[in-house]
Amino acid sequence: MSHVAAAATSTNFGNVAGKRLGLKKYAGESVKSGNIIVKQNGSVFHPGKNTYMSKTYSIHAKTDGVVQFRRMTGFKRGQFYIDVVESE
């Protein structure tokens, strides 16, 4: 009998499908209400005007319009916000 426990193999790690996170709509693109703009883990981007965040941290459009990104200054310095502005 062996005096030392056998080590586990690490051959079964890997080959995992990606989570398909990231930007789905870019600045200047038109969106309809309910469209996903960003899929993310955690609140990297925050919802701004005419957008909302779901419980999986995805940001959706509330209304039809055009996507805009902005970066806050001052107290909330460095935070990214996503807005949907009505197209003209």
C-alpha positions in Angstrom: 0.0 0.0 0.0 1.1 3.5 -0.7 2.0 5.9 2.1 1.2 9.0 0.1 -2.2 9.9 -1.4 -2.4 10.1 -5.1 -2.5 13.6 -6.7 -5.6 14.6 -8.7 -5.3 15.1 -12.4 -6.1 18.4 -14.0 -7.0 17.1 -17.5 -10.7 17.8 -17.2 -10.3 21.6 -16.7 -10.8 23.8 -19.7 -13.0 23.6 -22.8 -15.6 25.8 -21.2 -17.9 27.9 -23.4 -17.6 31.6 -23.1 -20.3 33.7 -21.4 -20.8 36.1 -24.3 -20.4 39.2 -22.2 -19.6 42.6 -23.4 -21.1 45.4 -25.5 -24.0 44.4 -27.8 -24.8 48.0 -29.0 -22.2 50.7 -29.6 -22.4 54.5 -29.3 -24.5 56.0 -32.1 -26.4 52.8 -32.8 -30.2 52.9 -32.7 -32.0 50.6 -30.3 -35.6 49.6 -29.6 -37.1 49.4 -26.1 -36.0 46.2 -24.4 -32.8 45.7 -26.4 -29.8 44.6 -24.5 -27.0 47.2 -24.7 -24.4 45.5 -22.4 -24.1 42.1 -20.7 -21.7 42.2 -17.8 -20.7 40.7 -14.5 -21.1 43.3 -11.8 -21.8 47.0 -12.4 -19.0 48.2 -14.6 -21.4 50.3 -16.6 -24.3 52.0 -14.9 -27.8 52.7 -16.3 -28.4 56.3 -17.2 -31.3 58.1 -19.0 -33.9 55.8 -20.5 -32.0 52.6 -19.4 -32.4 50.1 -16.6 -30.3 47.3 -15.1 -31.6 43.7 -14.8 -30.8 41.4 -12.0 -28.0 39.8 -14.1 -26.4 43.3 -14.4 -27.4 43.6 -18.1 -28.4 47.1 -19.2 -31.5 47.4 -21.4 -33.1 50.3 -23.2 -36.4 51.6 -21.9 -37.3 53.6 -25.0 -36.4 53.7 -28.7 -33.4 55.9 -29.5 -29.7 56.2 -30.0 -27.0 54.8 -27.5 -24.7 57.3 -25.9 -21.9 56.7 -23.3 -20.7 59.2 -20.8 -18.1 59.2 -18.0 -18.9 61.0 -14.7 -16.7 63.7 -13.2 -16.7 65.0 -9.6 -18.1 62.8 -6.8 -18.8 59.8 -9.0 -15.5 60.3 -11.0 -14.7 57.5 -13.4 -18.0 55.8 -13.5 -19.4 55.0 -16.9 -23.1 55.6 -17.7 -25.1 54.5 -20.7 -28.0 56.7 -22.0 -30.5 56.2 -24.7 -31.4 59.5 -26.3 -34.4 59.9 -28.6 -33.3 60.2 -32.2 -34.3 63.3 -34.1 
